[in-house]
Amino acid sequence: MAPVGGNRARSSGHPAPSAAYDCDVYELEFTVEPFVEGAPGPHVQAAVDAAGAAGADVEFGPFGSTCRASAADVPGIVAAVTGAALAHGATHVHLHVAAVEAS
């Protein structure tokens, strides 16, 4: 089932966003494994550093890292996090992206 507003392709080949999903800010949460509390490996630090280099202000936590980003920045941050983590030995990368409701 296509989202409300259709599934029109943009010149990039990606579906056009639907008005039903428009949002200005998204929260990204990611966990990179293997993870050892108190001693994150280079794959964890590389993912956090990559998100920061992509423009995100990352909050590093014991159960994962979180940042907020604009809709335009989300794809680049997701690519940076996964690419850096896997390139530095991650076995799993868990990502969750959610729209942040306007307050």
Protein Blocks (a to p, Z undefined) as FASTA:
>chain_A
ZZehijadcfkopacddfklgcfbdcdddddddddehiacfklmmmmmmmmmnopacddd
fkbccddddfklmmmmmmmmmmmmmmnopabdcddddddddZZ
